Amino acid sequence: MKKDPLVAIKNLKRTAKYIGKDVAKNRGIPLEDLSHYIRPREIVSIIKQFAIEKEEKYLLNTKLLQKIFTEVHDWVLGVSLSKMASNDIIDTYWDSELNCMTFSKKDDQEHGKKII
């Protein structure tokens, strides 16, 4: 089994921007709109949450980096769903059994079809 070495992040803000750009590309969000979903300082906070701090440096390996990408992706997805709900494109409600927000397709009453 190969080792997954820890690598020090030289520039947190630059790394955060790279992660944001990659997630935006993956989600099909234009880069100029990315700040409407997540900002570099929020991504820096997520990096700090998952990275290993040692001697005032933040260390990552591929496993930790994947967790960061997943967290940023989930954040952007959550904002996207919230925007769709606030624009009345999808329905949202609190599911007490699951203890989370649930999003569902909205019925088109006029045509009797599902919108999404």
Backbone as XML, in Angstrom:
<?xml version="1.0"?>
<chain id="A" units="angstrom">
  <residue number="1" name="MET">
    <atom name="N" x="0.835" y="-1.180" z="0.000"/>
    <atom name="CA" x="0.000" y="0.000" z="0.000"/>
    <atom name="C" x="0.880" y="1.244" z="0.000"/>
  </residue>
  <residue number="2" name="LYS">
    <atom name="N" x="0.561" y="2.196" z="-0.864"/>
    <atom name="CA" x="1.336" y="3.424" z="-0.957"/>
    <atom name="C" x="0.995" y="4.354" z="0.194"/>
  </residue>
  <residue number="3" name="LYS">
    <atom name="N" x="2.000" y="5.097" z="0.619"/>
    <atom name="CA" x="1.791" y="6.128" z="1.630"/>
    <atom name="C" x="1.148" y="7.343" z="0.984"/>
  </residue>
  <residue number="4" name="ASP">
    <atom name="N" x="0.382" y="8.038" z="1.783"/>
    <atom name="CA" x="-0.256" y="9.274" z="1.336"/>
    <atom name="C" x="0.404" y="10.400" z="2.126"/>
  </residue>
  <residue number="5" name="PRO">
    <atom name="N" x="1.492" y="10.974" z="1.591"/>
    <atom name="CA" x="2.271" y="11.952" z="2.365"/>
    <atom name="C" x="1.514" y="13.260" z="2.591"/>
  </residue>
  <residue number="6" name="LEU">
    <atom name="N" x="1.819" y="13.878" z="3.700"/>
    <atom name="CA" x="1.280" y="15.192" z="4.009"/>
    <atom name="C" x="2.104" y="16.255" z="3.295"/>
  </residue>
  <residue number="7" name="VAL">
    <atom name="N" x="1.415" y="17.244" z="2.752"/>
    <atom name="CA" x="2.071" y="18.331" z="2.033"/>
    <atom name="C" x="1.618" y="19.640" z="2.653"/>
  </residue>
  <residue number="8" name="ALA">
    <atom name="N" x="2.561" y="20.557" z="2.867"/>
    <atom name="CA" x="2.236" y="21.857" z="3.464"/>
    <atom name="C" x="1.613" y="22.770" z="2.417"/>
  </residue>
  <residue number="9" name="ILE">
    <atom name="N" x="0.601" y="23.502" z="2.832"/>
    <atom name="CA" x="-0.024" y="24.499" z="1.962"/>
    <atom name="C" x="0.797" y="25.777" z="2.080"/>
  </residue>
  <residue number="10" name="LYS">
    <atom name="N" x="1.284" y="26.271" z="0.965"/>
    <atom name="CA" x="2.102" y="27.489" z="0.981"/>
    <atom name="C" x="1.242" y="28.741" z="1.065"/>
  </residue>
  <residue number="11" name="ASN">
    <atom name="N" x="0.100" y="28.736" z="0.380"/>
    <atom name="CA" x="-0.746" y="29.917" z="0.329"/>
    <atom name="C" x="-2.210" y="29.480" z="0.442"/>
  </residue>
  <residue number="12" name="LEU">
    <atom name="N" x="-2.798" y="29.688" z="1.620"/>
    <atom name="CA" x="-4.170" y="29.239" z="1.873"/>
    <atom name="C" x="-5.173" y="29.874" z="0.917"/>
  </residue>
  <residue number="13" name="LYS">
    <atom name="N" x="-5.061" y="31.180" z="0.701"/>
    <atom name="CA" x="-6.029" y="31.872" z="-0.148"/>
    <atom name="C" x="-5.957" y="31.371" z="-1.588"/>
  </residue>
  <residue number="14" name="ARG">
    <atom name="N" x="-4.766" y="31.181" z="-2.097"/>
    <atom name="CA" x="-4.604" y="30.684" z="-3.466"/>
    <atom name="C" x="-5.166" y="29.261" z="-3.583"/>
  </residue>
  <residue number="15" name="THR">
    <atom name="N" x="-4.915" y="28.437" z="-2.582"/>
    <atom name="CA" x="-5.449" y="27.075" z="-2.575"/>
    <atom name="C" x="-6.974" y="27.098" z="-2.531"/>
  </residue>
  <residue number="16" name="ALA">
    <atom name="N" x="-7.531" y="27.991" z="-1.715"/>
    <atom name="CA" x="-8.987" y="28.127" z="-1.608"/>
    <atom name="C" x="-9.589" y="28.533" z="-2.955"/>
  </residue>
  <residue number="17" name="LYS">
    <atom name="N" x="-8.943" y="29.459" z="-3.638"/>
    <atom name="CA" x="-9.447" y="29.892" z="-4.951"/>
    <atom name="C" x="-9.393" y="28.751" z="-5.961"/>
  </residue>
  <residue number="18" name="TYR">
    <atom name="N" x="-8.328" y="27.968" z="-5.928"/>
    <atom name="CA" x="-8.207" y="26.825" z="-6.828"/>
    <atom name="C" x="-9.345" y="25.828" z="-6.569"/>
  </residue>
  <residue number="19" name="ILE">
    <atom name="N" x="-9.591" y="25.528" z="-5.302"/>
    <atom name="CA" x="-10.657" y="24.583" z="-4.953"/>
    <atom name="C" x="-12.009" y="25.140" z="-5.412"/>
  </residue>
  <residue number="20" name="GLY">
    <atom name="N" x="-12.243" y="26.417" z="-5.158"/>
    <atom name="CA" x="-13.492" y="27.044" z="-5.584"/>
    <atom name="C" x="-13.690" y="26.975" z="-7.083"/>
  </residue>
  <residue number="21" name="LYS">
    <atom name="N" x="-12.642" y="27.269" z="-7.840"/>
    <atom name="CA" x="-12.725" y="27.229" z="-9.295"/>
    <atom name="C" x="-13.024" y="25.813" z="-9.786"/>
  </residue>
  <residue number="22" name="ASP">
    <atom name="N" x="-12.400" y="24.831" z="-9.169"/>
    <atom name="CA" x="-12.620" y="23.446" z="-9.571"/>
    <atom name="C" x="-14.057" y="23.002" z="-9.282"/>
  </residue>
  <residue number="23" name="VAL">
    <atom name="N" x="-14.568" y="23.369" z="-8.116"/>
    <atom name="CA" x="-15.947" y="23.015" z="-7.759"/>
    <atom name="C" x="-16.924" y="23.743" z="-8.679"/>
  </residue>
  <residue number="24" name="ALA">
    <atom name="N" x="-16.662" y="25.009" z="-8.973"/>
    <atom name="CA" x="-17.533" y="25.768" z="-9.876"/>
    <atom name="C" x="-17.575" y="25.104" z="-11.250"/>
  </residue>
  <residue number="25" name="LYS">
    <atom name="N" x="-16.436" y="24.702" z="-11.748"/>
    <atom name="CA" x="-16.373" y="24.033" z="-13.051"/>
    <atom name="C" x="-17.171" y="22.736" z="-13.007"/>
  </residue>
  <residue number="26" name="ASN">
    <atom name="N" x="-17.006" y="21.980" z="-11.926"/>
    <atom name="CA" x="-17.707" y="20.711" z="-11.763"/>
    <atom name="C" x="-19.216" y="20.899" z="-11.697"/>
  </residue>
  <residue number="27" name="ARG">
    <atom name="N" x="-19.675" y="21.978" z="-11.076"/>
    <atom name="CA" x="-21.111" y="22.255" z="-10.913"/>
    <atom name="C" x="-21.681" y="23.071" z="-12.070"/>
  </residue>
  <residue number="28" name="GLY">
    <atom name="N" x="-20.833" y="23.508" z="-13.001"/>
    <atom name="CA" x="-21.311" y="24.294" z="-14.135"/>
    <atom name="C" x="-21.676" y="25.724" z="-13.760"/>
  </residue>
  <residue number="29" name="ILE">
    <atom name="N" x="-20.992" y="26.254" z="-12.762"/>
    <atom name="CA" x="-21.241" y="27.624" z="-12.305"/>
    <atom name="C" x="-20.187" y="28.536" z="-12.925"/>
  </residue>
  <residue number="30" name="PRO">
    <atom name="N" x="-20.600" y="29.618" z="-13.596"/>
    <atom name="CA" x="-19.614" y="30.561" z="-14.125"/>
    <atom name="C" x="-18.770" y="31.146" z="-12.982"/>
  </residue>
  <residue number="31" name="LEU">
    <atom name="N" x="-17.486" y="31.308" z="-13.218"/>
    <atom name="CA" x="-16.589" y="31.800" z="-12.170"/>
    <atom name="C" x="-17.022" y="33.143" z="-11.601"/>
  </residue>
  <residue number="32" name="GLU">
    <atom name="N" x="-17.574" y="34.005" z="-12.450"/>
    <atom name="CA" x="-17.999" y="35.316" z="-11.955"/>
    <atom name="C" x="-19.197" y="35.211" z="-11.004"/>
  </residue>
  <residue number="33" name="ASP">
    <atom name="N" x="-19.901" y="34.071" z="-11.005"/>
    <atom name="CA" x="-21.039" y="33.864" z="-10.107"/>
    <atom name="C" x="-20.672" y="33.087" z="-8.846"/>
  </residue>
  <residue number="34" name="LEU">
    <atom name="N" x="-19.457" y="32.565" z="-8.780"/>
    <atom name="CA" x="-19.066" y="31.707" z="-7.662"/>
    <atom name="C" x="-19.220" y="32.392" z="-6.307"/>
  </residue>
  <residue number="35" name="SER">
    <atom name="N" x="-18.942" y="33.696" z="-6.241"/>
    <atom name="CA" x="-19.029" y="34.405" z="-4.951"/>
    <atom name="C" x="-20.461" y="34.473" z="-4.429"/>
  </residue>
  <residue number="36" name="HIS">
    <atom name="N" x="-21.452" y="34.178" z="-5.272"/>
    <atom name="CA" x="-22.840" y="34.118" z="-4.822"/>
    <atom name="C" x="-23.125" y="32.809" z="-4.086"/>
  </residue>
  <residue number="37" name="TYR">
    <atom name="N" x="-22.200" y="31.854" z="-4.191"/>
    <atom name="CA" x="-22.362" y="30.549" z="-3.568"/>
    <atom name="C" x="-21.415" y="30.357" z="-2.384"/>
  </residue>
  <residue number="38" name="ILE">
    <atom name="N" x="-20.158" y="30.697" z="-2.588"/>
    <atom name="CA" x="-19.138" y="30.534" z="-1.542"/>
    <atom name="C" x="-17.981" y="31.480" z="-1.861"/>
  </residue>
  <residue number="39" name="ARG">
    <atom name="N" x="-17.346" y="31.971" z="-0.819"/>
    <atom name="CA" x="-16.228" y="32.917" z="-0.987"/>
    <atom name="C" x="-14.922" y="32.243" z="-0.546"/>
  </residue>
  <residue number="40" name="PRO">
    <atom name="N" x="-13.794" y="32.756" z="-1.034"/>
    <atom name="CA" x="-12.508" y="32.159" z="-0.655"/>
    <atom name="C" x="-12.306" y="32.065" z="0.862"/>
  </residue>
  <residue number="41" name="ARG">
    <atom name="N" x="-12.743" y="33.082" z="1.617"/>
    <atom name="CA" x="-12.530" y="33.020" z="3.075"/>
    <atom name="C" x="-13.310" y="31.864" z="3.705"/>
  </residue>
  <residue number="42" name="GLU">
    <atom name="N" x="-14.469" y="31.518" z="3.130"/>
    <atom name="CA" x="-15.235" y="30.386" z="3.635"/>
    <atom name="C" x="-14.541" y="29.071" z="3.288"/>
  </residue>
  <residue number="43" name="ILE">
    <atom name="N" x="-13.923" y="29.026" z="2.113"/>
    <atom name="CA" x="-13.169" y="27.834" z="1.725"/>
    <atom name="C" x="-11.925" y="27.703" z="2.589"/>
  </residue>
  <residue number="44" name="VAL">
    <atom name="N" x="-11.271" y="28.820" z="2.902"/>
    <atom name="CA" x="-10.113" y="28.801" z="3.812"/>
    <atom name="C" x="-10.527" y="28.216" z="5.156"/>
  </residue>
  <residue number="45" name="SER">
    <atom name="N" x="-11.690" y="28.598" z="5.638"/>
    <atom name="CA" x="-12.197" y="28.070" z="6.910"/>
    <atom name="C" x="-12.402" y="26.559" z="6.836"/>
  </residue>
  <residue number="46" name="ILE">
    <atom name="N" x="-12.916" y="26.087" z="5.716"/>
    <atom name="CA" x="-13.108" y="24.646" z="5.532"/>
    <atom name="C" x="-11.758" y="23.937" z="5.471"/>
  </residue>
  <residue number="47" name="ILE">
    <atom name="N" x="-10.788" y="24.531" z="4.789"/>
    <atom name="CA" x="-9.442" y="23.944" z="4.725"/>
    <atom name="C" x="-8.877" y="23.813" z="6.134"/>
  </residue>
  <residue number="48" name="LYS">
    <atom name="N" x="-8.995" y="24.872" z="6.920"/>
    <atom name="CA" x="-8.469" y="24.846" z="8.289"/>
    <atom name="C" x="-9.172" y="23.803" z="9.140"/>
  </residue>
  <residue number="49" name="GLN">
    <atom name="N" x="-10.447" y="23.580" z="8.862"/>
    <atom name="CA" x="-11.222" y="22.593" z="9.615"/>
    <atom name="C" x="-10.693" y="21.175" z="9.385"/>
  </residue>
  <residue number="50" name="PHE">
    <atom name="N" x="-10.274" y="20.858" z="8.152"/>
    <atom name="CA" x="-9.869" y="19.498" z="7.810"/>
    <atom name="C" x="-8.356" y="19.277" z="7.821"/>
  </residue>
  <residue number="51" name="ALA">
    <atom name="N" x="-7.582" y="20.328" z="7.597"/>
    <atom name="CA" x="-6.127" y="20.180" z="7.519"/>
    <atom name="C" x="-5.529" y="19.924" z="8.899"/>
  </residue>
  <residue number="52" name="ILE">
    <atom name="N" x="-4.335" y="19.396" z="8.891"/>
    <atom name="CA" x="-3.581" y="19.177" z="10.126"/>
    <atom name="C" x="-2.687" y="20.398" z="10.322"/>
  </residue>
  <residue number="53" name="GLU">
    <atom name="N" x="-2.843" y="21.047" z="11.465"/>
    <atom name="CA" x="-2.029" y="22.234" z="11.744"/>
    <atom name="C" x="-0.802" y="21.807" z="12.540"/>
  </residue>
  <residue number="54" name="LYS">
    <atom name="N" x="0.353" y="22.190" z="12.016"/>
    <atom name="CA" x="1.611" y="21.827" z="12.674"/>
    <atom name="C" x="2.607" y="22.947" z="12.438"/>
  </residue>
  <residue number="55" name="GLU">
    <atom name="N" x="3.130" y="23.489" z="13.514"/>
    <atom name="CA" x="4.125" y="24.556" z="13.442"/>
    <atom name="C" x="3.641" y="25.710" z="12.561"/>
  </residue>
  <residue number="56" name="GLU">
    <atom name="N" x="2.421" y="26.146" z="12.798"/>
    <atom name="CA" x="1.807" y="27.271" z="12.090"/>
    <atom name="C" x="1.662" y="27.043" z="10.586"/>
  </residue>
  <residue number="57" name="LYS">
    <atom name="N" x="1.657" y="25.793" z="10.161"/>
    <atom name="CA" x="1.426" y="25.434" z="8.764"/>
    <atom name="C" x="0.262" y="24.454" z="8.717"/>
  </residue>
  <residue number="58" name="TYR">
    <atom name="N" x="-0.419" y="24.441" z="7.577"/>
    <atom name="CA" x="-1.518" y="23.508" z="7.377"/>
    <atom name="C" x="-1.066" y="22.424" z="6.411"/>
  </residue>
  <residue number="59" name="LEU">
    <atom name="N" x="-1.272" y="21.173" z="6.818"/>
    <atom name="CA" x="-0.820" y="20.026" z="6.049"/>
    <atom name="C" x="-2.011" y="19.241" z="5.517"/>
  </residue>
  <residue number="60" name="LEU">
    <atom name="N" x="-1.891" y="18.775" z="4.272"/>
    <atom name="CA" x="-2.947" y="17.999" z="3.632"/>
    <atom name="C" x="-2.352" y="16.780" z="2.944"/>
  </residue>
  <residue number="61" name="ASN">
    <atom name="N" x="-3.162" y="15.751" z="2.824"/>
    <atom name="CA" x="-2.860" y="14.647" z="1.932"/>
    <atom name="C" x="-4.069" y="14.489" z="1.010"/>
  </residue>
  <residue number="62" name="THR">
    <atom name="N" x="-4.039" y="13.532" z="0.131"/>
    <atom name="CA" x="-5.128" y="13.407" z="-0.842"/>
    <atom name="C" x="-6.463" y="13.084" z="-0.174"/>
  </residue>
  <residue number="63" name="LYS">
    <atom name="N" x="-6.432" y="12.316" z="0.889"/>
    <atom name="CA" x="-7.674" y="11.962" z="1.592"/>
    <atom name="C" x="-8.310" y="13.208" z="2.228"/>
  </residue>
  <residue number="64" name="LEU">
    <atom name="N" x="-7.513" y="14.036" z="2.871"/>
    <atom name="CA" x="-8.025" y="15.266" z="3.477"/>
    <atom name="C" x="-8.486" y="16.252" z="2.402"/>
  </residue>
  <residue number="65" name="LEU">
    <atom name="N" x="-7.745" y="16.325" z="1.314"/>
    <atom name="CA" x="-8.113" y="17.221" z="0.219"/>
    <atom name="C" x="-9.460" y="16.803" z="-0.384"/>
  </residue>
  <residue number="66" name="GLN">
    <atom name="N" x="-9.679" y="15.499" z="-0.508"/>
    <atom name="CA" x="-10.960" y="15.013" z="-1.032"/>
    <atom name="C" x="-12.108" y="15.400" z="-0.099"/>
  </residue>
  <residue number="67" name="LYS">
    <atom name="N" x="-11.880" y="15.335" z="1.203"/>
    <atom name="CA" x="-12.903" y="15.749" z="2.168"/>
    <atom name="C" x="-13.219" y="17.237" z="2.015"/>
  </residue>
  <residue number="68" name="ILE">
    <atom name="N" x="-12.197" y="18.039" z="1.777"/>
    <atom name="CA" x="-12.389" y="19.484" z="1.590"/>
    <atom name="C" x="-13.193" y="19.748" z="0.322"/>
  </residue>
  <residue number="69" name="PHE">
    <atom name="N" x="-12.819" y="19.097" z="-0.777"/>
    <atom name="CA" x="-13.563" y="19.273" z="-2.027"/>
    <atom name="C" x="-15.025" y="18.862" z="-1.846"/>
  </residue>
  <residue number="70" name="THR">
    <atom name="N" x="-15.260" y="17.762" z="-1.151"/>
    <atom name="CA" x="-16.626" y="17.292" z="-0.914"/>
    <atom name="C" x="-17.409" y="18.300" z="-0.084"/>
  </residue>
  <residue number="71" name="GLU">
    <atom name="N" x="-16.792" y="18.835" z="0.944"/>
    <atom name="CA" x="-17.456" y="19.811" z="1.807"/>
    <atom name="C" x="-17.804" y="21.087" z="1.029"/>
  </residue>
  <residue number="72" name="VAL">
    <atom name="N" x="-16.878" y="21.562" z="0.216"/>
    <atom name="CA" x="-17.138" y="22.767" z="-0.585"/>
    <atom name="C" x="-18.235" y="22.473" z="-1.608"/>
  </residue>
  <residue number="73" name="HIS">
    <atom name="N" x="-18.163" y="21.334" z="-2.254"/>
    <atom name="CA" x="-19.192" y="20.945" z="-3.218"/>
    <atom name="C" x="-20.565" y="20.885" z="-2.543"/>
  </residue>
  <residue number="74" name="ASP">
    <atom name="N" x="-20.645" y="20.269" z="-1.371"/>
    <atom name="CA" x="-21.913" y="20.164" z="-0.652"/>
    <atom name="C" x="-22.442" y="21.545" z="-0.262"/>
  </residue>
  <residue number="75" name="TRP">
    <atom name="N" x="-21.542" y="22.442" z="0.115"/>
    <atom name="CA" x="-21.932" y="23.810" z="0.467"/>
    <atom name="C" x="-22.582" y="24.486" z="-0.748"/>
  </residue>
  <residue number="76" name="VAL">
    <atom name="N" x="-21.905" y="24.403" z="-1.894"/>
    <atom name="CA" x="-22.404" y="25.032" z="-3.115"/>
    <atom name="C" x="-23.735" y="24.393" z="-3.532"/>
  </residue>
  <residue number="77" name="LEU">
    <atom name="N" x="-23.836" y="23.089" z="-3.421"/>
    <atom name="CA" x="-25.079" y="22.395" z="-3.740"/>
    <atom name="C" x="-26.206" y="22.863" z="-2.816"/>
  </residue>
  <residue number="78" name="GLY">
    <atom name="N" x="-25.925" y="23.002" z="-1.521"/>
    <atom name="CA" x="-26.918" y="23.480" z="-0.571"/>
    <atom name="C" x="-27.409" y="24.880" z="-0.898"/>
  </residue>
  <residue number="79" name="VAL">
    <atom name="N" x="-26.489" y="25.755" z="-1.280"/>
    <atom name="CA" x="-26.872" y="27.112" z="-1.669"/>
    <atom name="C" x="-27.727" y="27.061" z="-2.939"/>
  </residue>
  <residue number="80" name="SER">
    <atom name="N" x="-27.347" y="26.208" z="-3.882"/>
    <atom name="CA" x="-28.128" y="26.072" z="-5.122"/>
    <atom name="C" x="-29.552" y="25.618" z="-4.825"/>
  </residue>
  <residue number="81" name="LEU">
    <atom name="N" x="-29.677" y="24.616" z="-3.968"/>
    <atom name="CA" x="-31.013" y="24.127" z="-3.604"/>
    <atom name="C" x="-31.820" y="25.200" z="-2.882"/>
  </residue>
  <residue number="82" name="SER">
    <atom name="N" x="-31.180" y="25.926" z="-1.993"/>
    <atom name="CA" x="-31.871" y="26.996" z="-1.262"/>
    <atom name="C" x="-32.354" y="28.088" z="-2.209"/>
  </residue>
  <residue number="83" name="LYS">
    <atom name="N" x="-31.524" y="28.435" z="-3.202"/>
    <atom name="CA" x="-31.931" y="29.450" z="-4.185"/>
    <atom name="C" x="-33.125" y="28.961" z="-4.989"/>
  </residue>
  <residue number="84" name="MET">
    <atom name="N" x="-33.099" y="27.690" z="-5.372"/>
    <atom name="CA" x="-34.220" y="27.137" z="-6.130"/>
    <atom name="C" x="-35.491" y="27.123" z="-5.289"/>
  </residue>
  <residue number="85" name="ALA">
    <atom name="N" x="-35.369" y="26.815" z="-4.013"/>
    <atom name="CA" x="-36.533" y="26.813" z="-3.131"/>
    <atom name="C" x="-37.066" y="28.227" z="-2.926"/>
  </residue>
  <residue number="86" name="SER">
    <atom name="N" x="-36.173" y="29.189" z="-2.745"/>
    <atom name="CA" x="-36.619" y="30.568" z="-2.531"/>
    <atom name="C" x="-37.245" y="31.164" z="-3.793"/>
  </residue>
  <residue number="87" name="ASN">
    <atom name="N" x="-36.862" y="30.635" z="-4.963"/>
    <atom name="CA" x="-37.468" y="31.068" z="-6.224"/>
    <atom name="C" x="-38.704" y="30.238" z="-6.576"/>
  </residue>
  <residue number="88" name="ASP">
    <atom name="N" x="-39.126" y="29.398" z="-5.635"/>
    <atom name="CA" x="-40.321" y="28.568" z="-5.783"/>
    <atom name="C" x="-40.217" y="27.591" z="-6.958"/>
  </residue>
  <residue number="89" name="ILE">
    <atom name="N" x="-39.008" y="27.112" z="-7.227"/>
    <atom name="CA" x="-38.794" y="26.127" z="-8.279"/>
    <atom name="C" x="-38.946" y="24.720" z="-7.710"/>
  </residue>
  <residue number="90" name="ILE">
    <atom name="N" x="-38.508" y="24.535" z="-6.463"/>
    <atom name="CA" x="-38.663" y="23.255" z="-5.778"/>
    <atom name="C" x="-39.305" y="23.503" z="-4.420"/>
  </residue>
  <residue number="91" name="ASP">
    <atom name="N" x="-39.856" y="22.445" z="-3.842"/>
    <atom name="CA" x="-40.430" y="22.524" z="-2.500"/>
    <atom name="C" x="-39.385" y="22.110" z="-1.484"/>
  </residue>
  <residue number="92" name="THR">
    <atom name="N" x="-39.493" y="22.664" z="-0.294"/>
    <atom name="CA" x="-38.595" y="22.294" z="0.790"/>
    <atom name="C" x="-39.377" y="22.219" z="2.086"/>
  </residue>
  <residue number="93" name="TYR">
    <atom name="N" x="-38.982" y="21.296" z="2.925"/>
    <atom name="CA" x="-39.604" y="21.167" z="4.233"/>
    <atom name="C" x="-38.637" y="20.468" z="5.182"/>
  </residue>
  <residue number="94" name="TRP">
    <atom name="N" x="-38.922" y="20.598" z="6.472"/>
    <atom name="CA" x="-38.104" y="19.956" z="7.494"/>
    <atom name="C" x="-38.629" y="18.558" z="7.730"/>
  </residue>
  <residue number="95" name="ASP">
    <atom name="N" x="-37.762" y="17.558" z="7.628"/>
    <atom name="CA" x="-38.127" y="16.168" z="7.895"/>
    <atom name="C" x="-37.667" y="15.820" z="9.299"/>
  </residue>
  <residue number="96" name="SER">
    <atom name="N" x="-38.624" y="15.698" z="10.214"/>
    <atom name="CA" x="-38.296" y="15.426" z="11.616"/>
    <atom name="C" x="-37.670" y="14.048" z="11.814"/>
  </residue>
  <residue number="97" name="GLU">
    <atom name="N" x="-38.072" y="13.078" z="11.012"/>
    <atom name="CA" x="-37.502" y="11.736" z="11.144"/>
    <atom name="C" x="-36.026" y="11.717" z="10.746"/>
  </residue>
  <residue number="98" name="LEU">
    <atom name="N" x="-35.703" y="12.396" z="9.645"/>
    <atom name="CA" x="-34.319" y="12.450" z="9.169"/>
    <atom name="C" x="-33.520" y="13.560" z="9.839"/>
  </residue>
  <residue number="99" name="ASN">
    <atom name="N" x="-34.234" y="14.490" z="10.488"/>
    <atom name="CA" x="-33.615" y="15.629" z="11.158"/>
    <atom name="C" x="-32.796" y="16.482" z="10.180"/>
  </residue>
  <residue number="100" name="CYS">
    <atom name="N" x="-33.427" y="16.801" z="9.036"/>
    <atom name="CA" x="-32.754" y="17.617" z="8.030"/>
    <atom name="C" x="-33.786" y="18.251" z="7.094"/>
  </residue>
  <residue number="101" name="MET">
    <atom name="N" x="-33.313" y="19.209" z="6.305"/>
    <atom name="CA" x="-34.159" y="19.812" z="5.276"/>
    <atom name="C" x="-34.277" y="18.815" z="4.125"/>
  </residue>
  <residue number="102" name="THR">
    <atom name="N" x="-35.459" y="18.766" z="3.550"/>
    <atom name="CA" x="-35.704" y="17.881" z="2.416"/>
    <atom name="C" x="-36.213" y="18.731" z="1.256"/>
  </residue>
  <residue number="103" name="PHE">
    <atom name="N" x="-35.691" y="18.455" z="0.083"/>
    <atom name="CA" x="-36.096" y="19.173" z="-1.114"/>
    <atom name="C" x="-36.801" y="18.188" z="-2.040"/>
  </residue>
  <residue number="104" name="SER">
    <atom name="N" x="-37.854" y="18.643" z="-2.690"/>
    <atom name="CA" x="-38.576" y="17.750" z="-3.594"/>
    <atom name="C" x="-39.049" y="18.509" z="-4.826"/>
  </residue>
  <residue number="105" name="LYS">
    <atom name="N" x="-39.398" y="17.741" z="-5.839"/>
    <atom name="CA" x="-39.906" y="18.330" z="-7.074"/>
    <atom name="C" x="-41.222" y="19.042" z="-6.791"/>
  </residue>
  <residue number="106" name="LYS">
    <atom name="N" x="-41.448" y="20.095" z="-7.515"/>
    <atom name="CA" x="-42.682" y="20.864" z="-7.379"/>
    <atom name="C" x="-43.641" y="20.422" z="-8.473"/>
  </residue>
  <residue number="107" name="ASP">
    <atom name="N" x="-44.888" y="20.220" z="-8.105"/>
    <atom name="CA" x="-45.902" y="19.885" z="-9.102"/>
    <atom name="C" x="-46.312" y="21.130" z="-9.861"/>
  </residue>
  <residue number="108" name="ASP">
    <atom name="N" x="-46.436" y="20.980" z="-11.155"/>
    <atom name="CA" x="-46.955" y="22.054" z="-11.997"/>
    <atom name="C" x="-48.469" y="21.855" z="-12.051"/>
  </residue>
  <residue number="109" name="GLN">
    <atom name="N" x="-49.194" y="22.602" z="-11.221"/>
    <atom name="CA" x="-50.635" y="22.435" z="-11.100"/>
    <atom name="C" x="-51.353" y="22.712" z="-12.422"/>
  </residue>
  <residue number="110" name="GLU">
    <atom name="N" x="-50.812" y="23.625" z="-13.196"/>
    <atom name="CA" x="-51.461" y="24.017" z="-14.443"/>
    <atom name="C" x="-51.437" y="22.893" z="-15.479"/>
  </residue>
  <residue number="111" name="HIS">
    <atom name="N" x="-50.308" y="22.161" z="-15.545"/>
    <atom name="CA" x="-50.157" y="21.138" z="-16.571"/>
    <atom name="C" x="-50.116" y="19.723" z="-16.002"/>
  </residue>
  <residue number="112" name="GLY">
    <atom name="N" x="-50.161" y="19.594" z="-14.676"/>
    <atom name="CA" x="-50.135" y="18.281" z="-14.059"/>
    <atom name="C" x="-48.833" y="17.529" z="-14.255"/>
  </residue>
  <residue number="113" name="LYS">
    <atom name="N" x="-47.714" y="18.271" z="-14.399"/>
    <atom name="CA" x="-46.415" y="17.661" z="-14.620"/>
    <atom name="C" x="-45.448" y="18.077" z="-13.511"/>
  </residue>
  <residue number="114" name="LYS">
    <atom name="N" x="-44.403" y="17.285" z="-13.365"/>
    <atom name="CA" x="-43.310" y="17.664" z="-12.470"/>
    <atom name="C" x="-42.423" y="18.655" z="-13.208"/>
  </residue>
  <residue number="115" name="ILE">
    <atom name="N" x="-42.028" y="19.722" z="-12.528"/>
    <atom name="CA" x="-41.195" y="20.753" z="-13.162"/>
    <atom name="C" x="-39.764" y="20.277" z="-13.341"/>
  </residue>
  <residue number="116" name="ILE">
    <atom name="N" x="-39.196" y="19.654" z="-12.319"/>
    <atom name="CA" x="-37.786" y="19.257" z="-12.399"/>
    <atom name="C" x="-37.701" y="17.768" z="-12.597"/>
  </residue>
</chain>
